[in-house]
Amino acid sequence: HPHCHARATSHRTRIVVMTIIQYFAALLAMGALLAYLLQRMYKIGLTLMATSPTPTGARFASGILRSFAFDEDKFFCADGASAEIAEKRKAGMNALADSFNKQFPKSLASAETFLDGISDLRFTDTNRVPFPFQKLVREKLNVASLAVSSVGPNIFDLDGNKTLDISGSYGVNVCGYDNYKRWIQEGWEATKELGPVLGPLHPIVGENLAMIKAVSKLDEVSFHMSGTEAIMCAVRLAAFNKRRSLVVCFAGAYHGWWDGVQPGPGNERKITDVLCLKDMSAASLAAIKARASEVACVIVNPLQGFNPNSPPPNDMVLMTAAIRKAASTDTMDSYAIWLKTLRKLCTDCDVPLMFDEVYTGFRMAPGGAQEYYGVNADMVVYGKTLGGGMPVGVVCGKKELMRRFDPEHPLRVSYVIGTFSALPLTMGTMNAFLKWATSGEAREVYRAVGAKFDKWIVDTNDALKKESLPIAVHNLTTVWTIIFNQPGRYHWMFQYYLRAEGIALSWVGTGRLLVSLDFGDEDFAVCRAALLRAAKRMRDDGWWNLGTAEKPITSASIGQAMGKEMAYHTVMKTVREGLLGEILCLPSADGPRAPVATPPATAKEFYEEVMRRKADDHRASHSNCVNQFMHLVSSSIFIVNYFTIWTHCSATMGFGLFSLFLRQSGHAIFEPPCHDEEELLLGFNTRSKCFVVAGYTLAPIITLLQLSNTVNLVQALEPVARSWLFVTLFFVLGHTGLLWMQYGFKIAMVWLPQPGNHP
């Protein structure tokens, strides 16, 4: 029927159209998915290229690397120095220890009480030097001091000693201690009538607000109790107001101890919302641009211009000179250009740029790093010196970034508050400081001291060069550091020579040093003279010795020694904690049971050392006649086994197991009293040898029993025996390799005959 035919045609047309639409929709969905995946892969690729590997690598290493300490013999020749130089170093350290004991008797006696009760001090006191050297340094060179007064840049301790302070009180002392004492007094006078009333604000807060806004060039201010707390607030507000979770920071930059901005060691929490990118890298700019919709803020510590992509310098990690570097003038100029480029990118991508000026604020210039580099941020965090001598943290930001509530969603808030945030006394001291810091007088002081210090740096480097001393000083405004110009493992010792010459340092040692604005010509002269005297003493005591022409001390030799030590102790400590340590018969790492290791110099001495060890072994654990006979039989079988191994693996394994069992039974049954002496001589004892016998006997037997249901035992015997012999070879060579790592190649070869005839 024509009508029915038309309906059928229309139905088929609808089916075709629907099919086309479905295919088209599927293609669109697949295309969208593909585009998303490609975009995601592009972002991941950019992020991987821009991400600094240092934090992840350091956290990974911190969980693997094991602690160890040098004994007194190894301590003084860890770089391969001669015995004569080691003795000279030892005498130098003992002289330092004696001078400290005479110079600081009251401080040292009182410090013991403080170290037992204050965990902060225990941490800093332990981490002044690289960890292999810490044990002996803590025993001999106790530098904990108790300060009772300050005059100008000088500090007086409990024993009445005067020291020139270049620690800067962790960055607080920008202007000089006498100024802070005056400002604290003025702040107290201005607010003492109100006392510690919290909640209502003292009118002086209004004056502070106006001055901080003028310095920061931002709209709003939030008061806190420390720089770390202020950073926590700033990051939280940026994430809240931008509705984004990702925080970008740069490699090496320190932003306080809060784990939310600490991607490297020191933080056990896994961080997934922080990108730690490479400083001064085009790849980092590309990654920020690609992920701008995810980024809550980009946080910069402007002090990184002094050492881009490196953590704050610290003597604790000064294992070799190459670890510490200071940026050249060209690099610091490039860093200023980098900040301007970053500023433009953040503006174009609507990503807040945050300056962490807890350290640099009011130090690099009256207007901080913003003024010094000519770059204005969207948020700025201050702390340390801004309190005028009192603890403080301040967040400044644009109005839209400082809001703590959502007007459209009343239950959505960013809860940031603190009890002592606007303590009247702190506001009073801050007021006194700001009035000075924003004055024309202060700007002239910054200029004059800065010029004087720059000249001091040049003149001091000339003096050091003239004396052929392997150090140099570098600065960024009034922040400076000491750089070591030759290879060495003992550069960290320089901090103790400086202390002995009357220089006060923080626990980071020579890594980060500061000059306050009250330094005069006499103070600069005292500092240079102390620096030169300390460097000469350090050189004369042999710490900067570079070895001999036949055996030079180089960066390569130091690196190899450190790598070998760390690998060895990490492997050995891990292995010793389990059964494998017993099976491998590992000798003690140190202490009375460590084997004596004197490398033989000639072939004759090598032979004599092998025979001496075997003679000692026989005296210690082979005195019983029955045991001697059982050893004679087993040794005869071993000799035959070295020939049959090439043609009859299964017979070799069978006879080998029997002879090994026979040999060890003689020890275990007839001579048990020899365990301790045997271990002292050889590094392993009857107990550990019994583990070898048990393991070697059980392994092939268990394997054969497992295979008994599937193959003929005779057929299985040959491959099992071959595998067993490979395991034997692995343990013999593995044992020798570990000895090589600990004692050197010659000693390992001396020991090789011992495991070689105990398969």
HUSULTA-V345333 format. One record per residue. N is the residue number from 1. RES is the residue in one letter. PHI is phi in radians with two decimals (NA if undefined). D_LAST is the distance of its C-alpha to the last C-alpha in Angstrom with 1 decimal. Layout:
BEGIN
[[N;RES;PHI;D_LAST] [N;RES;PHI;D_LAST]]
END
This chain:
BEGIN
[[1;H;NA;98.7] [2;P;-0.99;98.8] [3;H;-1.14;98.1] [4;C;-1.14;95.0] [5;H;-1.10;93.8] [6;A;-1.12;94.1] [7;R;-1.13;92.1] [8;A;-1.13;89.3] [9;T;-1.11;89.2] [10;S;-1.11;89.1] [11;H;-1.12;86.2] [12;R;-1.11;84.2] [13;T;-1.10;84.9] [14;R;-1.10;83.6] [15;I;-1.09;80.4] [16;V;-1.08;79.9] [17;V;-1.10;80.6] [18;M;-1.09;78.3] [19;T;-1.09;75.5] [20;I;-1.08;76.0] [21;I;-1.11;76.0] [22;Q;-1.10;72.8] [23;Y;-1.08;71.1] [24;F;-1.11;72.4] [25;A;-1.12;71.2] [26;A;-1.11;67.8] [27;L;-1.11;67.6] [28;L;-1.09;68.8] [29;A;-1.12;66.1] [30;M;-1.14;63.4] [31;G;-1.11;64.8] [32;A;-1.12;64.8] [33;L;-1.11;61.3] [34;L;-1.10;60.1] [35;A;-1.09;62.1] [36;Y;-1.10;60.5] [37;L;-1.12;57.0] [38;L;-1.13;57.7] [39;Q;-1.11;59.2] [40;R;-1.11;56.3] [41;M;-1.10;53.8] [42;Y;-1.10;55.9] [43;K;-1.14;55.9] [44;I;-1.10;52.1] [45;G;-1.07;51.6] [46;L;-1.08;53.9] [47;T;-1.11;52.4] [48;L;-1.12;48.8] [49;M;-1.17;50.2] [50;A;-1.57;52.1] [51;T;-1.25;49.6] [52;S;-1.31;47.8] [53;P;-1.36;44.0] [54;T;-1.06;43.7] [55;P;-1.05;44.5] [56;T;-1.13;42.2] [57;G;-1.10;39.4] [58;A;-1.18;39.9] [59;R;-1.15;40.0] [60;F;-1.10;36.8] [61;A;-1.14;35.1] [62;S;-1.11;36.5] [63;G;-1.48;34.7] [64;I;-1.87;31.3] [65;L;-1.06;31.4] [66;R;-1.78;30.3] [67;S;-1.35;32.1] [68;F;-2.70;30.9] [69;A;-2.29;32.8] [70;F;-1.28;32.7] [71;D;-1.38;32.8] [72;E;-1.11;35.7] [73;D;-1.19;33.8] [74;K;-1.31;32.6] [75;F;-0.93;35.9] [76;F;-1.57;38.0] [77;C;-2.35;35.8] [78;A;-1.14;34.3] [79;D;-1.65;36.0] [80;G;1.57;34.5] [81;A;-1.18;37.6] [82;S;-1.26;37.7] [83;A;-1.10;37.7] [84;E;-1.12;41.5] [85;I;-1.17;42.1] [86;A;-1.06;39.9] [87;E;-1.14;42.0] [88;K;-1.13;45.1] [89;R;-1.13;44.0] [90;K;-1.07;43.2] [91;A;-1.11;46.6] [92;G;-1.11;48.2] [93;M;-1.18;46.7] [94;N;-1.11;47.6] [95;A;-1.14;51.1] [96;L;-1.07;51.3] [97;A;-1.05;50.2] [98;D;-1.10;52.8] [99;S;-1.16;55.5] [100;F;-1.14;54.7] [101;N;-1.09;54.9] [102;K;-1.35;58.3] [103;Q;-1.42;59.6] [104;F;-2.19;58.7] [105;P;-1.09;58.6] [106;K;-1.19;60.6] [107;S;-1.09;58.8] [108;L;-1.16;55.3] [109;A;-1.15;56.3] [110;S;-1.27;57.9] [111;A;-1.08;55.1] [112;E;-1.02;52.6] [113;T;-1.12;54.9] [114;F;-1.19;55.1] [115;L;-1.11;51.4] [116;D;-1.28;50.7] [117;G;-2.02;53.3] [118;I;-2.03;53.5] [119;S;-1.14;50.5] [120;D;-1.03;52.0] [121;L;-1.19;51.8] [122;R;-1.11;48.2] [123;F;-1.17;47.2] [124;T;-1.18;49.1] [125;D;-1.17;48.1] [126;T;-1.31;44.4] [127;N;-1.80;44.6] [128;R;-1.47;46.4] [129;V;-2.38;43.4] [130;P;-0.95;40.1] [131;F;-1.05;37.7] [132;P;-1.14;35.1] [133;F;-1.73;38.1] [134;Q;-1.10;39.9] [135;K;-1.02;38.6] [136;L;-1.24;39.8] [137;V;-1.10;42.9] [138;R;-1.16;44.1] [139;E;-1.25;43.6] [140;K;-1.81;45.6] [141;L;-2.04;48.0] [142;N;-1.48;49.9] [143;V;-2.01;52.6] [144;A;-1.05;54.1] [145;S;-2.25;57.8] [146;L;-1.99;60.8] [147;A;-1.62;63.9] [148;V;-2.10;67.4] [149;S;-2.81;69.7] [150;S;-2.46;70.1] [151;V;-2.41;72.7] [152;G;1.05;72.7] [153;P;-1.53;69.1] [154;N;-1.83;68.1] [155;I;-2.06;66.4] [156;F;-1.94;66.8] [157;D;-1.67;64.1] [158;L;-1.08;64.4] [159;D;-1.60;64.3] [160;G;1.51;67.1] [161;N;-1.31;65.0] [162;K;-1.76;66.4] [163;T;-2.21;63.9] [164;L;-1.46;64.8] [165;D;-1.54;63.4] [166;I;-2.09;61.9] [167;S;-1.46;59.9] [168;G;1.21;62.9] [169;S;0.86;62.0] [170;Y;1.05;59.7] [171;G;1.81;62.5] [172;V;-1.23;65.4] [173;N;-1.39;67.1] [174;V;-1.60;68.8] [175;C;-1.82;72.2] [176;G;1.97;71.7] [177;Y;-1.08;71.3] [178;D;-1.10;75.0] [179;N;-1.14;76.1] [180;Y;-1.15;73.9] [181;K;-1.07;75.3] [182;R;-1.16;78.8] [183;W;-1.18;78.1] [184;I;-1.10;76.7] [185;Q;-1.14;79.9] [186;E;-1.13;82.1] [187;G;-1.11;80.2] [188;W;-1.14;80.7] [189;E;-1.08;84.4] [190;A;-1.32;84.9] [191;T;-2.18;83.2] [192;K;-1.14;83.4] [193;E;-1.18;86.5] [194;L;-1.45;84.4] [195;G;1.23;81.3] [196;P;-1.53;78.2] [197;V;-1.21;80.1] [198;L;-2.11;78.0] [199;G;1.99;79.4] [200;P;-1.14;82.6] [201;L;-1.68;82.1] [202;H;-1.26;83.6] [203;P;-0.98;86.1] [204;I;-1.14;84.0] [205;V;-1.06;81.4] [206;G;-1.07;84.0] [207;E;-1.14;84.1] [208;N;-1.06;80.3] [209;L;-1.01;80.3] [210;A;-1.11;82.7] [211;M;-1.22;80.9] [212;I;-1.14;77.4] [213;K;-1.10;78.8] [214;A;-1.19;80.4] [215;V;-1.27;77.2] [216;S;-1.41;74.9] [217;K;1.08;77.6] [218;L;-2.23;76.7] [219;D;-1.49;78.6] [220;E;-2.27;77.1] [221;V;-2.36;75.1] [222;S;-2.30;72.9] [223;F;-1.69;72.0] [224;H;-2.48;68.7] [225;M;-1.85;66.9] [226;S;-2.81;64.1] [227;G;-1.13;62.9] [228;T;-1.07;60.0] [229;E;-1.11;62.4] [230;A;-1.15;64.7] [231;I;-1.09;62.0] [232;M;-0.99;61.2] [233;C;-1.12;64.9] [234;A;-1.08;65.4] [235;V;-1.12;62.5] [236;R;-1.12;63.6] [237;L;-1.17;67.2] [238;A;-1.09;66.4] [239;A;-1.13;64.3] [240;F;-1.16;67.1] [241;N;-1.40;70.0] [242;K;-1.61;68.3] [243;R;0.95;66.8] [244;R;-2.32;63.5] [245;S;-1.95;60.1] [246;L;-1.50;58.1] [247;V;-1.96;58.0] [248;V;-1.83;57.1] [249;C;-2.26;55.9] [250;F;-2.13;54.4] [251;A;-0.96;51.0] [252;G;1.55;50.7] [253;A;-1.25;54.0] [254;Y;-1.85;54.2] [255;H;-2.24;56.7] [256;G;1.61;56.1] [257;W;-1.58;53.5] [258;W;-1.12;54.6] [259;D;-1.19;51.7] [260;G;-1.19;54.1] [261;V;-2.27;54.1] [262;Q;-2.21;50.6] [263;P;-1.37;48.2] [264;G;-1.67;45.5] [265;P;-1.06;43.4] [266;G;1.79;45.3] [267;N;-2.26;46.2] [268;E;-1.53;44.1] [269;R;-1.42;46.6] [270;K;-1.30;46.1] [271;I;-1.85;49.1] [272;T;-2.02;50.4] [273;D;-1.97;53.9] [274;V;-2.19;53.3] [275;L;-1.82;52.8] [276;C;-1.75;51.4] [277;L;-1.73;52.6] [278;K;-1.29;52.4] [279;D;-1.27;55.2] [280;M;0.96;57.7] [281;S;-2.22;56.4] [282;A;-1.12;58.5] [283;A;-1.10;55.9] [284;S;-1.15;56.5] [285;L;-1.08;60.2] [286;A;-1.14;59.7] [287;A;-1.17;57.5] [288;I;-1.10;60.1] [289;K;-1.09;62.9] [290;A;-1.18;61.1] [291;R;-1.95;60.3] [292;A;-0.99;63.5] [293;S;-1.21;64.5] [294;E;-1.79;61.4] [295;V;-1.54;61.5] [296;A;-1.33;63.2] [297;C;-2.90;63.1] [298;V;-1.94;61.5] [299;I;-1.88;60.8] [300;V;-2.18;60.6] [301;N;-1.76;59.9] [302;P;-1.08;62.1] [303;L;-1.20;60.2] [304;Q;-1.14;57.4] [305;G;-1.06;59.7] [306;F;-1.40;58.2] [307;N;-2.64;54.6] [308;P;-0.99;54.5] [309;N;1.14;51.3] [310;S;-2.18;49.8] [311;P;-1.21;49.6] [312;P;-0.94;51.8] [313;P;-1.09;50.4] [314;N;-2.67;48.7] [315;D;-1.13;47.0] [316;M;-1.06;44.2] [317;V;-1.84;42.8] [318;L;-1.42;43.8] [319;M;-1.38;40.2] [320;T;-2.74;41.6] [321;A;-1.07;45.1] [322;A;-1.15;44.7] [323;I;-1.22;44.6] [324;R;-1.90;48.3] [325;K;-2.42;51.1] [326;A;-2.12;54.8] [327;A;-1.18;57.0] [328;S;-1.33;59.3] [329;T;-1.04;63.0] [330;D;-1.09;62.8] [331;T;-1.13;60.2] [332;M;-1.15;62.3] [333;D;-1.14;65.3] [334;S;-1.14;63.3] [335;Y;-1.14;62.3] [336;A;-1.09;66.0] [337;I;-1.14;66.5] [338;W;-1.04;63.6] [339;L;-1.12;65.1] [340;K;-1.14;68.5] [341;T;-1.13;66.8] [342;L;-1.12;65.0] [343;R;-1.03;68.3] [344;K;-1.13;70.0] [345;L;-1.08;67.3] [346;C;-1.09;67.3] [347;T;-1.13;71.1] [348;D;-1.10;71.1] [349;C;-1.70;68.5] [350;D;0.97;70.1] [351;V;-2.03;66.9] [352;P;-1.11;67.5] [353;L;-1.76;66.3] [354;M;-2.02;65.3] [355;F;-1.78;65.0] [356;D;-1.55;63.0] [357;E;-1.87;65.1] [358;V;-1.02;63.9] [359;Y;-1.62;62.8] [360;T;-1.52;65.0] [361;G;-1.05;68.2] [362;F;1.17;70.9] [363;R;-1.81;68.4] [364;M;-1.20;68.4] [365;A;-2.98;72.1] [366;P;-0.98;74.8] [367;G;-1.71;74.2] [368;G;1.26;70.4] [369;A;-1.19;68.2] [370;Q;-1.02;70.8] [371;E;-1.23;73.3] [372;Y;-1.09;70.8] [373;Y;-1.62;69.6] [374;G;1.25;72.8] [375;V;-2.26;71.1] [376;N;-1.80;72.3] [377;A;-1.68;70.0] [378;D;-1.44;70.9] [379;M;-2.46;69.3] [380;V;-2.33;68.6] [381;V;-2.00;66.7] [382;Y;-2.03;67.6] [383;G;-3.03;66.5] [384;K;0.85;65.8] [385;T;-1.23;68.8] [386;L;-1.05;71.3] [387;G;-1.30;71.6] [388;G;1.13;73.3] [389;G;1.94;70.9] [390;M;-1.92;70.3] [391;P;-1.17;67.5] [392;V;-2.81;68.4] [393;G;-2.53;67.3] [394;V;-2.39;69.7] [395;V;-1.95;69.6] [396;C;-2.08;72.2] [397;G;-2.86;72.7] [398;K;-1.17;75.1] [399;K;-0.96;77.2] [400;E;-1.24;75.6] [401;L;-1.71;72.1] [402;M;-1.74;72.9] [403;R;-1.19;74.3] [404;R;-1.94;72.6] [405;F;-2.52;74.3] [406;D;-1.84;75.1] [407;P;-1.09;78.9] [408;E;-1.57;78.6] [409;H;-2.36;76.0] [410;P;-1.08;76.9] [411;L;-1.53;73.7] [412;R;-1.61;71.5] [413;V;-2.37;71.1] [414;S;-1.96;68.6] [415;Y;-1.45;68.5] [416;V;-2.29;68.1] [417;I;-2.81;69.7] [418;G;-2.71;69.1] [419;T;-1.05;70.9] [420;F;-1.70;71.4] [421;S;-1.03;71.7] [422;A;-2.20;75.1] [423;L;-0.95;75.3] [424;P;-0.92;78.7] [425;L;-1.09;77.3] [426;T;-1.10;74.7] [427;M;-1.12;77.5] [428;G;-1.21;79.6] [429;T;-1.17;77.1] [430;M;-1.07;76.2] [431;N;-1.09;79.9] [432;A;-1.11;80.3] [433;F;-1.12;77.3] [434;L;-1.13;78.5] [435;K;-1.08;82.0] [436;W;-1.31;80.6] [437;A;-1.12;77.9] [438;T;-1.70;80.6] [439;S;-1.58;83.1] [440;G;-1.15;84.1] [441;E;-1.05;83.1] [442;A;-1.09;79.5] [443;R;-1.07;79.3] [444;E;-1.20;80.5] [445;V;-1.11;77.9] [446;Y;-0.99;75.1] [447;R;-1.12;76.5] [448;A;-1.17;77.0] [449;V;-1.18;73.7] [450;G;-1.06;71.8] [451;A;-1.16;73.4] [452;K;-1.12;72.8] [453;F;-1.24;69.2] [454;D;-1.03;68.7] [455;K;-1.17;70.2] [456;W;-1.06;68.0] [457;I;-1.05;64.9] [458;V;-1.11;66.1] [459;D;-1.14;67.2] [460;T;-1.16;64.0] [461;N;-1.12;61.9] [462;D;-1.11;64.1] [463;A;-1.14;63.7] [464;L;-1.14;59.9] [465;K;-1.16;59.9] [466;K;-1.09;62.2] [467;E;-1.52;59.8] [468;S;0.99;56.8] [469;L;-1.65;55.1] [470;P;-1.46;52.4] [471;I;-2.32;53.9] [472;A;-2.57;56.7] [473;V;-2.00;58.6] [474;H;-2.31;59.5] [475;N;-2.44;61.8] [476;L;-2.28;63.2] [477;T;0.93;66.6] [478;T;-1.71;65.8] [479;V;-1.68;62.1] [480;W;-2.52;59.9] [481;T;-2.59;56.4] [482;I;-1.89;54.6] [483;I;-1.88;52.6] [484;F;-1.83;50.2] [485;N;-1.70;50.5] [486;Q;-2.53;47.3] [487;P;-1.08;43.6] [488;G;3.05;42.3] [489;R;-1.82;40.2] [490;Y;-2.11;42.8] [491;H;-1.04;46.0] [492;W;-1.11;46.1] [493;M;-1.14;46.9] [494;F;-1.05;50.4] [495;Q;-1.06;51.6] [496;Y;-1.31;51.3] [497;Y;-1.18;53.3] [498;L;-1.13;55.9] [499;R;-1.07;56.2] [500;A;-1.14;56.6] [501;E;-1.64;59.5] [502;G;1.55;61.3] [503;I;-1.90;60.2] [504;A;-1.61;59.6] [505;L;-2.15;56.8] [506;S;-1.49;55.5] [507;W;-1.21;51.9] [508;V;-1.42;51.0] [509;G;1.26;51.8] [510;T;-1.53;52.9] [511;G;-1.25;52.3] [512;R;-2.27;55.7] [513;L;-2.10;58.7] [514;L;-2.40;62.3] [515;V;-2.04;65.7] [516;S;-1.59;68.6] [517;L;-1.27;72.2] [518;D;-1.67;73.4] [519;F;-1.14;71.5] [520;G;-1.88;74.1] [521;D;-1.02;74.1] [522;E;-1.13;73.1] [523;D;-1.13;70.1] [524;F;-1.11;68.8] [525;A;-1.15;69.3] [526;V;-1.08;67.4] [527;C;-1.11;64.5] [528;R;-1.13;64.2] [529;A;-1.09;64.4] [530;A;-1.14;61.7] [531;L;-1.08;59.5] [532;L;-1.18;59.9] [533;R;-1.09;59.4] [534;A;-1.08;56.2] [535;A;-1.16;54.8] [536;K;-1.15;55.7] [537;R;-1.11;54.0] [538;M;-1.06;50.9] [539;R;-1.16;50.8] [540;D;-1.15;51.6] [541;D;-1.48;48.7] [542;G;1.53;46.2] [543;W;-1.25;45.2] [544;W;-1.85;46.2] [545;N;-1.15;44.6] [546;L;-1.86;43.4] [547;G;1.40;41.1] [548;T;-2.11;41.8] [549;A;-1.08;42.4] [550;E;-1.32;39.0] [551;K;-2.40;37.2] [552;P;-1.31;39.6] [553;I;-1.68;39.2] [554;T;-2.17;39.9] [555;S;-1.04;39.8] [556;A;-1.14;36.9] [557;S;-1.15;34.8] [558;I;-1.17;35.8] [559;G;-1.07;34.9] [560;Q;-1.12;31.5] [561;A;-1.12;30.8] [562;M;-1.13;32.1] [563;G;-1.07;30.2] [564;K;-1.14;26.9] [565;E;-1.09;27.7] [566;M;-1.14;28.8] [567;A;-1.10;26.0] [568;Y;-1.07;23.4] [569;H;-1.18;25.2] [570;T;-1.14;26.0] [571;V;-1.13;22.4] [572;M;-1.14;21.1] [573;K;-1.16;23.9] [574;T;-1.13;23.6] [575;V;-1.19;19.9] [576;R;-1.10;20.4] [577;E;-1.31;23.1] [578;G;-2.16;20.9] [579;L;-1.12;18.0] [580;L;-1.04;15.8] [581;G;-1.08;16.3] [582;E;-1.23;14.7] [583;I;-1.16;11.7] [584;L;-1.37;11.3] [585;C;0.99;12.1] [586;L;-1.30;15.1] [587;P;-1.28;17.2] [588;S;-1.10;20.9] [589;A;-1.30;23.2] [590;D;-2.73;26.0] [591;G;1.60;27.7] [592;P;-1.15;27.1] [593;R;-1.66;23.4] [594;A;-1.25;22.7] [595;P;-1.17;20.9] [596;V;-1.24;23.4] [597;A;-2.24;23.1] [598;T;-1.99;25.4] [599;P;-1.10;24.7] [600;P;-1.24;25.2] [601;A;-1.68;28.2] [602;T;-2.19;27.9] [603;A;-1.10;25.5] [604;K;-1.11;26.4] [605;E;-1.11;25.8] [606;F;-1.06;22.4] [607;Y;-1.09;21.5] [608;E;-1.10;23.1] [609;E;-1.19;21.3] [610;V;-1.05;17.8] [611;M;-1.20;19.2] [612;R;-1.10;20.9] [613;R;-1.13;17.9] [614;K;-1.18;16.2] [615;A;-1.14;19.6] [616;D;-1.08;20.0] [617;D;-1.07;16.7] [618;H;-1.18;17.9] [619;R;-1.14;21.3] [620;A;-1.35;20.3] [621;S;-2.46;18.0] [622;H;-2.41;18.2] [623;S;-1.63;22.0] [624;N;-1.36;22.3] [625;C;-1.10;22.9] [626;V;-1.08;21.4] [627;N;-1.11;18.2] [628;Q;-1.10;18.2] [629;F;-1.14;18.9] [630;M;-1.11;16.0] [631;H;-1.20;13.6] [632;L;-1.09;15.5] [633;V;-1.11;15.1] [634;S;-1.14;11.4] [635;S;-1.15;11.0] [636;S;-1.10;13.6] [637;I;-1.11;11.9] [638;F;-1.02;8.7] [639;I;-1.08;11.5] [640;V;-1.12;13.3] [641;N;-1.06;10.5] [642;Y;-1.15;10.7] [643;F;-1.65;14.3] [644;T;-1.31;14.5] [645;I;-1.05;12.4] [646;W;-1.41;15.7] [647;T;-2.14;18.0] [648;H;-2.34;16.6] [649;C;-1.07;14.1] [650;S;-1.15;15.1] [651;A;-1.14;14.9] [652;T;-1.08;11.4] [653;M;-1.13;10.4] [654;G;-1.09;12.7] [655;F;-1.17;11.8] [656;G;-1.12;8.0] [657;L;-1.11;9.2] [658;F;-1.10;11.9] [659;S;-1.18;10.2] [660;L;-1.17;7.8] [661;F;-1.09;11.2] [662;L;-1.07;13.0] [663;R;-1.13;11.2] [664;Q;-1.31;11.7] [665;S;-1.07;15.1] [666;G;-1.05;16.2] [667;H;-1.17;15.7] [668;A;-1.19;17.3] [669;I;-1.62;20.1] [670;F;-1.66;21.2] [671;E;-2.37;20.6] [672;P;-1.11;21.2] [673;P;-1.15;23.6] [674;C;-1.51;21.1] [675;H;-0.96;19.7] [676;D;-1.13;22.1] [677;E;-1.16;21.9] [678;E;-1.11;18.1] [679;E;-1.15;18.2] [680;L;-1.10;21.1] [681;L;-1.40;19.4] [682;L;-1.96;15.9] [683;G;1.57;16.6] [684;F;-2.52;14.5] [685;N;-2.25;15.2] [686;T;-1.05;14.6] [687;R;-1.04;15.9] [688;S;-1.18;13.5] [689;K;-1.15;10.5] [690;C;-1.12;12.4] [691;F;-1.10;12.6] [692;V;-1.07;8.9] [693;V;-1.05;9.3] [694;A;-1.08;12.6] [695;G;-1.14;11.7] [696;Y;-1.22;9.1] [697;T;-1.38;11.7] [698;L;-1.24;14.7] [699;A;-0.99;14.0] [700;P;-1.21;14.4] [701;I;-1.11;16.9] [702;I;-1.09;19.0] [703;T;-1.08;19.0] [704;L;-1.13;20.2] [705;L;-1.12;22.8] [706;Q;-1.14;24.1] [707;L;-1.51;24.6] [708;S;-1.11;26.2] [709;N;-1.46;29.7] [710;T;-1.98;29.7] [711;V;-2.36;27.9] [712;N;-1.21;27.1] [713;L;-1.04;23.8] [714;V;-1.11;23.3] [715;Q;-1.17;24.1] [716;A;-1.36;21.7] [717;L;-1.08;18.7] [718;E;-1.11;18.2] [719;P;-1.13;18.2] [720;V;-1.14;16.1] [721;A;-1.10;13.4] [722;R;-1.10;13.9] [723;S;-1.10;13.7] [724;W;-1.09;10.5] [725;L;-1.21;8.9] [726;F;-1.16;10.9] [727;V;-1.09;9.7] [728;T;-0.99;6.0] [729;L;-1.08;8.0] [730;F;-1.06;10.3] [731;F;-1.24;8.5] [732;V;-1.12;7.2] [733;L;-1.24;10.8] [734;G;-1.12;12.4] [735;H;-1.06;11.5] [736;T;-1.13;12.8] [737;G;-1.09;15.7] [738;L;-1.15;16.7] [739;L;-1.13;16.8] [740;W;-1.05;18.9] [741;M;-1.09;21.3] [742;Q;-1.49;21.8] [743;Y;-1.99;22.0] [744;G;1.81;22.5] [745;F;-1.11;20.9] [746;K;-1.13;21.2] [747;I;-1.15;19.5] [748;A;-1.07;16.5] [749;M;-1.20;16.3] [750;V;-1.13;16.6] [751;W;-1.39;13.7] [752;L;-0.97;11.4] [753;P;-1.04;10.7] [754;Q;-1.18;9.5] [755;P;-1.20;6.6] [756;G;-1.13;6.3] [757;N;-1.81;5.9] [758;H;-2.20;3.8] [759;P;-1.24;0.0]]
END
